[in-house]
Amino acid sequence: MDARWYLSQVNLFRLLSEDDLEALERLIQMKTAPRRSVIMDPARPTKVVYFLKKGHVRLSKLGADGRPLVVTFLGPGNLFGETEAFSTGTADLYAEAVDDVVLCALTRLQLEEMMRRNPELAIKLIETLSARLRDTEEMLKQIAHRRVEERLVHVIARLAHQFGVRRGDYVCLESLLGHEDLAEIIGSMRETVSAVLSGLGRDGVVTTARRRICMKEERIRDELALDVPENARRL
C-alpha cells in the first residue's frame, strides 16, 4: 500500500506540501477494515480521528427503544472520531464499514502538530465539519414532518446525489444501504419501506435490485432543487 499516495487523495491533506506529506507518512497509521466491521464503538473510545480514504462508513446510534438509528453515511474524504483536543461530533456514535474501507488514523498529538505546522488545516477542518452539520440539519428538517413516502424519496435523493453512480436516466446507490437502513434513517418499519419502494417502482421513480437502489435523475433534481454532480460516475 502506497501510504503517501493515499494521504494525498484525502481532501484535507491535499493542502500539504510533499515535505509535509512525507513527515505525515512517518506518523500516521494506515488501516483497513472489512465490510460490516465496527470501526468505532462509543463504549470503547479510541481517542483517534479517522480520515476515510476509500469506501463508505455508516454512523449510527441507539434509540430510546434500543434499536439502531442511522445518522448519516460518509464517503471518501470525510473524517470521524474524537480526541481530547478536537471533536468531530461523533463521540457517541457507532461507525461501521459499509464496504471494505481504507483509513488514515491520527492521534491527538499528531493532529495538534499538523495544525501547528499548517494553520490552514484547522480552517479547512472547521469548514468540513460545518458543511456536514448543515447537511445533516437540512436532511432532518426535510424529513421531520413529512409522510413516509416523502421522507423516503428525500433520503434516497440526497444519498444518490452524494454517492450515486449514473445508469442511464437513473442514479444508483450501489451496495450502500438496504431497506432496513432506510427504515432506520426515516424512523419507519422495514415492511413499510419495502411497500413504499414497490409503489415508487410501479411509478417509475425508483428501481431496486438486491442492495442497489436507483432513482430517476430528474426526480433527484426536482427533490433537491439542484443538479446531479457532473462528476457522478457513468457506467
C-alpha positions in Angstrom: 0.0 0.0 0.0 1.5 3.4 -1.1 0.6 5.4 2.1 1.8 8.7 0.7 -0.4 8.4 -2.4 -3.4 7.6 -0.2 -2.7 10.5 2.0 -2.5 12.9 -1.0 -6.0 11.7 -2.1 -7.7 12.7 1.2 -9.4 16.1 0.7 -7.8 17.7 3.7 -4.3 16.5 3.1 -4.3 18.0 -0.4 -3.2 21.2 1.3 0.1 19.7 2.4 3.4 20.0 0.6 5.4 17.0 -0.4 7.7 17.5 2.6 4.7 17.6 5.0 3.2 14.6 3.3 6.4 12.7 3.8 6.5 13.7 7.5 2.9 12.7 8.0 3.5 9.4 6.3 6.0 8.5 9.1 3.5 9.3 11.8 0.1 8.3 10.5 -1.4 4.8 10.7 -2.9 3.4 7.6 -5.7 0.9 8.4 -8.1 -1.3 6.6 -11.5 -2.5 7.8 -13.6 -5.2 6.1 -17.2 -4.8 5.2 -19.6 -4.8 8.2 -16.9 -4.4 10.8 -17.3 -2.0 13.7 -14.6 0.7 13.5 -15.7 2.9 16.4 -17.8 1.9 19.5 -18.9 4.7 22.0 -18.4 2.1 24.8 -14.7 1.8 23.8 -13.5 5.3 22.9 -10.3 5.2 20.8 -9.2 8.9 21.1 -8.3 8.8 17.4 -9.5 10.8 14.4 -10.0 8.7 11.2 -9.8 10.1 7.7 -11.8 8.0 5.3 -9.8 7.4 2.1 -11.7 4.5 0.4 -15.1 3.0 1.0 -18.1 4.1 3.0 -18.9 4.3 6.7 -22.3 4.3 8.4 -22.7 6.4 11.6 -25.5 5.3 13.9 -26.6 5.4 17.5 -29.0 3.5 19.7 -32.5 5.0 20.0 -34.5 5.1 23.2 -36.0 1.7 22.3 -32.6 0.2 21.8 -32.9 0.0 18.1 -30.1 1.4 15.9 -30.8 4.8 14.3 -28.7 5.7 11.2 -27.4 9.2 11.5 -25.6 9.5 8.2 -23.2 7.9 5.7 -19.7 9.1 5.0 -17.7 8.7 1.8 -14.1 9.2 0.9 -12.5 12.4 2.1 -14.7 12.6 5.3 -13.5 12.3 8.9 -14.9 10.9 12.1 -13.7 10.0 15.6 -12.6 12.1 18.6 -9.5 13.2 20.5 -9.2 15.2 23.8 -8.3 18.3 21.8 -10.7 18.0 18.8 -14.2 16.9 18.3 -16.0 15.8 15.0 -19.3 15.4 16.8 -19.2 11.6 16.5 -18.1 10.6 20.0 -21.4 8.9 20.9 -21.9 7.2 17.6 -21.1 3.7 16.2 -19.0 3.7 13.0 -19.5 0.6 10.8 -17.8 -0.2 7.5 -20.4 -0.5 4.7 -17.9 -1.9 2.4 -14.1 -2.5 2.6 -12.5 0.7 3.7 -9.1 2.3 3.9 -8.5 4.7 6.8 -5.8 7.2 7.9 -5.7 7.3 11.7 -4.3 10.3 13.7 -3.8 10.6 17.4 -4.3 13.9 19.4 -0.6 14.8 19.4 -0.3 14.2 15.7 -3.4 16.2 14.9 -2.2 19.1 17.1 1.2 19.0 15.4 -0.4 19.1 12.0 -2.4 22.2 12.9 0.6 24.0 14.4 2.5 23.4 11.2 -0.4 24.2 8.9 -3.0 26.6 10.4 -5.0 26.5 7.2 -5.8 22.8 8.0 -7.7 23.9 11.1 -9.7 26.3 8.9 -10.4 23.5 6.4 -11.5 21.2 9.2 -13.9 23.7 10.5 -15.4 24.2 7.0 -15.7 20.5 6.5 -17.5 19.8 9.8 -19.7 22.9 9.4 -20.8 21.7 5.9 -21.6 18.2 7.3 -23.6 19.7 10.2 -25.6 21.9 7.8 -26.2 18.9 5.5 -27.4 16.8 8.5 -29.7 19.5 9.8 -31.2 20.1 6.4 -32.0 16.4 6.0 -33.6 16.2 9.5 -35.6 19.3 8.7 -36.8 17.8 5.4 -38.0 14.5 6.9 -39.3 15.8 10.3 -42.9 16.4 9.3 -43.4 14.6 6.0 -45.2 11.5 5.1 -43.2 8.3 4.9 -43.1 8.3 1.1 -41.8 11.9 1.0 -39.2 11.2 3.7 -38.0 8.1 1.8 -37.8 10.0 -1.6 -35.8 12.8 0.0 -33.3 10.5 1.7 -32.7 8.4 -1.4 -32.3 11.5 -3.5 -29.8 13.1 -1.1 -27.7 9.9 -0.8 -27.8 9.3 -4.5 -26.6 12.9 -5.1 -23.7 12.3 -2.7 -22.7 8.8 -3.6 -24.6 7.8 -6.8 -23.5 6.1 -10.0 -25.3 7.1 -13.2 -27.0 4.3 -15.1 -28.9 5.8 -18.0 -31.7 8.0 -16.7 -31.2 6.8 -13.1 -28.6 7.4 -10.4 -27.9 4.3 -8.3 -26.7 3.6 -4.8 -24.5 0.5 -5.2 -24.5 -1.8 -2.1 -24.7 1.2 0.2 -27.9 0.5 2.1 -30.8 -1.8 2.2 -34.5 -1.5 3.2 -33.6 -1.8 6.9 -31.1 1.0 6.7 -33.6 3.3 5.0 -36.2 2.4 7.7 -33.7 3.4 10.4 -32.9 6.7 8.8 -36.5 7.8 8.3 -37.9 6.3 11.5 -40.2 3.7 10.0 -40.5 0.0 9.6 -38.8 -2.2 7.1 -42.0 -3.6 5.8 -43.4 0.0 5.3 -40.2 1.0 3.4 -40.5 -2.1 1.2 -44.1 -1.3 0.4 -43.4 2.3 -0.4 -40.5 1.3 -2.7 -42.7 -1.1 -4.5 -45.2 1.8 -5.2 -42.4 4.1 -6.3 -41.1 1.3 -8.6 -44.5 1.0 -10.3 -44.5 4.8 -10.9 -41.0 4.5 -12.4 -39.4 6.7 -9.8 -37.1 4.1 -8.4 -35.8 0.6 -9.3 -34.4 -1.9 -6.8 -32.3 -5.0 -7.1 -30.8 -6.6 -4.0 -28.8 -3.8 -2.3 -28.9 -1.5 -5.4 -31.5 1.4 -5.2 -31.8 3.7 -8.2 -33.8 6.9 -8.6 -34.7 8.9 -11.7 -32.1 11.7 -12.2 -34.9 14.1 -12.9 -36.7 13.3 -9.6 -33.4 13.9 -7.7 -33.0 17.3 -9.3 -36.6 18.2 -8.5 -36.4 16.9 -4.9 -33.1 18.7 -4.1 -33.6 21.7 -6.4 -30.1 21.2 -7.8 -28.2 19.3 -10.5 -26.7 15.8 -10.1 -23.0 16.3 -9.9 -21.2 16.3 -13.2 -18.5 14.0 -11.7 -21.0 11.3 -10.9 -19.6 8.2 -12.4 -21.1 6.9 -15.7 -21.3 3.2 -16.5 
